[in-house]
């Protein structure tokens, strides 16, 4: 049987487009779907206001609140965002590899990556100003622009940069230990009257949900989001650790061909997950009230929490890769239903992330439903869980209809210049 004739070198390339669903690796999408739960649980405490805050700026409340905070600190805090960063960089590396495979030169691939990150920056800015000051899309987009310089570097360079980034992440984790002192200082300044009065009605540290009107909330979002965005080139160094690992994961096929790397992935999960859990224990026990962390030791505990979280993020992804398997499957080898559901949300992670902020703003803001000063961490965590389940159901419905999420549709339209499912 003769093969199809090759296209002449002068033939124009078809326009770039996202990877077809049937050719996508399952593990990254499953991981994105799962990590959105961690992001929801990690972010929701910042929508509570008028509360005293403890370790990791967790709102202090009842015993059930402490348990909810402890579970989040054990499994998700300082673990979800490095995993999301890893997956973000893996996505950039996959786009680069896909463009090279279809014959596009590096200048064309570079323009595509720049355009994608600039549009993500615009979306992140809108999210950070209009919805949630703690937006992470802005950070990833700014670092992603710099990551374009790294995506084609040698493995040696990427490994060196990764270790530097990991060290920066560990050092910056100490800020979680001093943040409570700053918050206590702000909380000690009363709205009116002498020091030692009631907590102020609004504080930048707990967030902007306590604003009495939406325009005021937007104002404080700007005052918080903008400095965060401007400091990204420095603070963002810590993200280079997991992002470098994401690039290597794509290059070496750890996510696309996990069966070929089963021994490595098994060791990573078996060693990394216990390290993550043990490294979180000092903070978790302090949250549970087993002991009180002295002010000088709290930054060390949060550094350990951040370092073990980076290990836990990599180990968690290794476990997902082992469970989810590779990319293409035959019709008789479909992944389990739960994995398909999680992957459906992972393919619509931008929509899921933005919808979390929409729900939280409507439920917790003082100018809306106002639950931010009426519930504790336990109830807030249940609301976060319910929100994640709702986005999961929406993703399943859209997947059954073979439709992208609204945010994904907009991003693809902006990046590729046409509507792509």
C-alpha positions in Angstrom: 0.0 0.0 0.0 1.5 3.3 -1.0 1.7 6.1 1.5 0.1 9.5 1.0 2.3 12.0 -0.8 4.1 14.5 1.4 3.0 18.1 1.2 5.4 20.2 -0.7 7.6 22.4 1.5 5.9 25.5 0.2 2.5 24.4 1.2 1.1 26.6 3.9 0.6 25.0 7.3 -2.9 24.7 8.7 -3.7 27.2 11.4 -2.7 26.2 15.0 -5.4 24.7 17.1 -5.7 23.0 20.5 -4.9 19.3 20.9 -8.0 17.1 20.0 -9.7 15.6 23.1 -9.0 12.0 21.8 -5.2 12.8 21.8 -5.0 14.5 25.1 -3.2 12.9 28.0 -5.7 11.9 30.6 -3.5 12.4 33.7 -3.1 16.3 33.5 -6.8 16.8 32.9 -7.7 14.5 35.9 -5.2 16.4 38.0 -6.6 19.8 37.0 -10.1 18.6 37.9 -8.9 17.5 41.3 -6.7 20.5 42.0 -9.7 22.8 41.6 -11.2 21.3 44.7 -8.0 22.1 46.6 -8.0 25.6 45.3 -11.6 26.1 46.3 -10.9 24.9 49.9 -7.7 26.9 50.1 -9.3 30.2 48.9 -12.6 30.1 50.7 -11.3 31.2 54.1 -10.2 34.5 52.5 -13.9 35.3 51.9 -14.6 35.3 55.6 -14.2 38.6 57.4 -14.4 40.1 60.9 -12.7 37.0 62.3 -9.5 36.3 64.2 -6.9 34.5 62.2 -4.3 32.0 63.2 -1.6 29.9 61.5 -1.7 30.3 57.7 -4.2 33.1 58.3 -6.9 30.5 59.0 -10.0 31.9 60.6 -10.2 30.8 64.2 -13.6 29.4 65.4 -15.1 26.2 66.7 -13.6 22.7 66.9 -15.3 21.8 63.6 -13.7 24.9 62.1 -10.3 23.8 63.3 -10.8 20.4 61.9 -11.8 21.8 58.5 -8.7 24.1 58.5 -6.5 21.2 59.5 -7.7 19.0 56.7 -7.2 21.8 54.2 -3.7 22.5 55.5 -2.8 18.8 55.5 -3.9 18.1 51.9 -4.3 21.3 49.9 -2.6 24.4 51.3 0.8 25.0 49.6 0.1 21.8 47.5 -2.6 22.9 45.1 -1.0 26.0 43.7 2.4 24.3 42.9 0.5 21.4 41.2 -1.5 23.9 39.2 1.8 25.7 38.3 3.3 22.4 37.3 0.4 21.7 35.0 0.4 25.2 33.6 4.0 24.8 32.5 3.3 21.3 31.2 0.6 22.9 29.0 3.1 25.4 27.6 5.6 22.6 26.9 2.9 20.5 25.2 1.9 23.5 23.0 5.6 23.9 22.0 5.9 20.2 21.2 2.7 20.2 19.2 3.7 23.1 17.1 7.1 21.5 16.4 5.4 18.3 15.4 3.2 19.9 12.8 6.2 21.7 11.3 5.7 25.2 12.6 9.0 27.0 13.3 9.9 28.4 16.7 9.0 32.0 15.8 5.4 30.9 15.1 5.2 28.8 18.2 6.7 31.7 20.2 4.1 34.1 18.9 1.3 31.7 19.8 2.7 31.3 23.4 3.0 35.0 23.8 -0.5 35.7 22.6 -1.9 33.0 24.9 -0.2 34.4 27.9 -1.1 38.0 27.2 -4.8 37.0 26.9 -4.5 35.0 30.1 -3.0 38.1 31.7 -6.0 40.1 30.6 -8.4 37.5 32.0 -6.5 37.3 35.2 -6.6 41.1 35.6 -10.4 41.1 35.1 -10.8 38.3 37.6 -8.5 39.9 40.2 -10.1 43.3 39.9 -13.8 42.3 39.5 -14.0 39.1 41.5 -11.1 37.9 43.7 -8.0 39.8 44.7 -6.1 36.5 45.2 -6.2 35.7 41.5 -3.5 33.2 40.4 -4.1 33.5 36.6 -2.2 36.8 36.5 0.8 35.3 38.2 0.9 32.3 35.9 0.5 34.5 32.8 3.4 36.8 33.8 5.7 33.9 34.7 4.5 32.2 31.5 5.8 35.0 29.4 9.2 34.5 31.0 8.9 30.7 30.8 8.9 31.0 27.0 12.6 31.7 27.3 13.0 28.4 29.2 10.7 26.1 27.4 13.4 25.2 24.8 16.4 25.2 27.1 18.5 22.1 27.8 17.4 19.7 30.6 20.5 20.8 32.6 19.4 24.5 32.5 15.9 23.6 33.4 17.0 21.4 36.4 19.2 24.2 37.7 16.5 26.8 37.4 14.1 24.4 39.0 16.3 23.9 42.1 16.7 27.7 42.4 12.9 28.1 42.1 12.3 25.4 44.7 14.7 27.1 47.1 12.9 30.5 46.6 9.5 28.8 47.2 10.7 27.4 50.5 12.1 30.7 51.6 8.9 32.6 50.6 6.8 30.1 52.5 8.2 31.7 55.6 6.0 34.7 54.8 3.0 32.5 55.8 4.5 32.4 59.2 4.8 36.2 59.6 1.6 37.0 57.9 -0.4 36.4 61.1 1.7 39.0 62.9 0.9 41.5 60.2 -2.8 40.5 60.3 -2.8 40.8 64.1 -1.3 44.3 63.8 -4.0 45.4 61.3 -6.7 43.8 63.4 -5.5 45.7 66.5 -6.3 49.0 64.8 -10.0 49.6 65.5 -12.3 51.2 63.0 -12.7 54.0 65.5 -11.8 54.5 69.1 -8.7 53.6 71.0 -6.5 50.5 70.3 -7.9 47.3 71.6 -11.4 47.9 70.3 -13.4 45.7 68.0 -12.0 44.4 64.8 -12.3 46.8 61.9 -15.2 46.2 59.6 -12.8 45.8 56.7 -9.2 44.5 56.4 -7.0 43.9 53.4 -5.4 40.9 55.0 -8.6 38.7 55.3 -9.8 39.9 51.9 -12.4 42.2 50.4 -15.6 40.4 51.1 -16.4 42.8 54.0 -16.8 45.8 51.7 -20.2 47.3 52.1 -20.7 47.8 48.3 -19.4 46.2 45.1 -17.6 49.3 43.9 -15.8 49.5 47.2 -14.9 45.8 46.9 -13.5 46.5 43.4 -11.4 49.4 44.8 -9.8 47.2 47.5 -9.3 44.4 44.9 -7.3 46.8 42.8 -5.3 47.9 45.8 -4.4 44.3 46.6 -4.2 42.7 43.2 -2.1 45.4 41.5 0.9 45.2 44.0 0.7 41.4 43.7 0.9 41.6 40.0 3.8 44.1 40.0 5.7 41.9 42.4 5.3 38.7 40.3 8.8 38.9 38.7 10.3 38.6 42.2 7.7 36.6 44.1 7.1 34.4 41.1 10.6 32.9 41.3 9.2 30.3 43.6 6.9 29.1 40.9 9.8 28.2 38.7 10.4 25.0 40.8 7.2 23.2 39.9 7.1 24.8 36.4 10.5 23.4 35.6 9.3 20.0 36.7 6.2 20.4 34.4 8.5 21.0 31.4 10.6 18.0 32.2 7.5 15.8 32.7 6.4 16.5 29.2 9.8 16.1 27.7 10.3 12.7 29.3 6.8 11.4 28.8 6.0 10.9 32.5 2.4 12.0 31.9 1.9 10.8 28.3 3.5 7.4 28.7 3.2 6.5 32.4 3.5 2.8 31.8 7.0 3.3 30.6 7.9 5.1 33.8 5.9 3.1 36.3 8.8 2.4 38.6 9.8 6.0 38.8 6.2 7.3 39.3 5.6 4.6 42.0 8.7 5.7 43.9 7.8 9.3 43.6 4.2 8.7 45.0 5.3 6.3 47.7 8.0 8.6 49.0 6.6 12.0 48.3 3.1 11.6 49.7 4.3 10.6 53.2 6.8 13.5 53.1 4.0 15.9 52.3 1.8 14.6 55.1 4.6 14.6 57.7 5.9 18.0 56.6 2.4 19.5 57.2 2.0 18.1 60.7 3.6 21.0 62.7 1.2 23.5 61.1 -1.7 21.0 61.3 -1.2 20.3 65.0 -1.0 24.0 65.7 -4.2 24.6 63.9 -5.9 21.9 66.0 -4.6 23.5 69.2 -2.4 20.7 70.2 0.3 23.3 70.9 0.9 26.9 70.1 3.7 27.8 67.7 6.1 30.4 69.2 6.4 33.4 66.9 10.0 32.6 66.0 9.2 29.0 65.1 6.1 29.6 63.0 8.1 30.8 59.9 10.1 27.6 60.2 7.0 25.5 60.4 5.5 27.2 57.4 8.7 26.8 55.4 8.6 23.1 56.1 4.9 23.2 55.1 5.8 24.9 51.8 8.8 22.6 51.0 6.8 19.4 51.7 3.9 20.8 49.7 6.1 21.1 46.6 7.1 17.4 47.1 3.4 16.5 47.7 2.3 18.2 44.5 4.8 16.2 42.4 3.9 13.0 44.2 0.2 13.6 43.8 0.6 14.1 40.1 2.7 10.9 39.9 -0.1 9.0 41.6 -2.7 10.5 39.2 -0.6 9.5 36.3 -0.3 5.9 37.6 -4.1 5.7 38.1 -5.2 7.5 34.9 -2.7 6.0 32.5 -1.7 7.4 29.2 -3.4 9.4 26.4 -5.0 7.5 23.6 -7.2 4.5 24.5 -9.2 2.1 22.4 -13.0 2.1 22.6 -12.9 -1.0 24.8 -10.4 0.5 27.2 -12.2 3.6 28.4 -11.0 5.0 31.7 -13.3 4.7 34.7 -16.3 7.0 34.9 -14.9 9.0 37.8 -11.7 9.7 35.9 -13.7 10.8 32.8 -15.7 13.2 35.0 -12.6 14.7 36.6 -11.0 15.0 33.2 -14.1 16.8 31.9 -13.6 19.5 34.6 -9.9 19.6 34.0 -10.5 20.4 30.4 -12.6 23.3 31.6 -10.4 24.3 34.5 -10.5 28.0 33.7 -14.2 28.1 33.7 -14.3 26.1 36.9 -11.8 28.4 38.6 -13.7 31.6 37.6 -17.0 30.2 38.6 -15.7 29.5 42.1 -15.1 33.3 42.6 -18.5 34.2 41.2 -20.2 31.9 43.7 -18.0 32.9 46.6 -18.6 36.6 45.9 -22.3 36.1 45.7 -22.5 34.0 48.9 -20.0 35.6 51.2 -19.7 39.3 50.3 -21.3 41.7 52.7 -23.1 43.5 49.9 -24.6 40.2 48.6 -25.7 37.2 50.7 -23.4 38.3 53.5 -22.4 34.9 54.9 -18.8 35.9 55.2 -19.3 37.1 58.8 -21.9 34.5 59.7 -20.3 31.2 59.1 -17.0 29.6 60.1 -14.4 27.6 58.2 -16.3 24.3 58.4 -19.5 25.7 56.8 -17.4 27.7 54.3 -15.5 24.6 53.4 -18.8 22.7 52.7 -19.9 25.6 50.5 -16.6 25.4 48.7 -17.1 21.6 48.2 -20.6 22.1 46.9 -19.3 24.8 44.5 -16.7 22.4 43.2 -19.3 19.6 42.8 -21.5 22.1 40.9 -18.7 23.0 38.5 -18.0 19.2 38.1 -21.6 18.6 37.1 -21.6 21.5 34.6 -18.4 20.1 33.1 -19.9 16.7 32.7 -22.9 18.1 31.0 -20.8 20.2 28.6 -18.5 17.2 27.9 -21.5 15.1 27.0 -22.5 17.8 24.5 -18.9 18.0 23.3 -18.8 21.7 24.3 -15.9 23.6 25.8 -16.4 25.7 29.0 -17.4 29.3 28.3 -14.0 30.6 29.5 -12.2 28.1 27.3 -14.3 29.1 24.3 -13.4 32.8 24.8 -9.7 32.1 25.3 -9.4 29.9 22.2 -11.3 32.5 20.2 -8.9 35.2 21.3 -5.7 33.1 20.9 -6.5 31.2 17.7 -8.6 33.9 16.1 -11.6 31.6 15.6 -14.1 29.6 17.5 -12.7 26.1 18.4 -14.4 23.4 20.4 
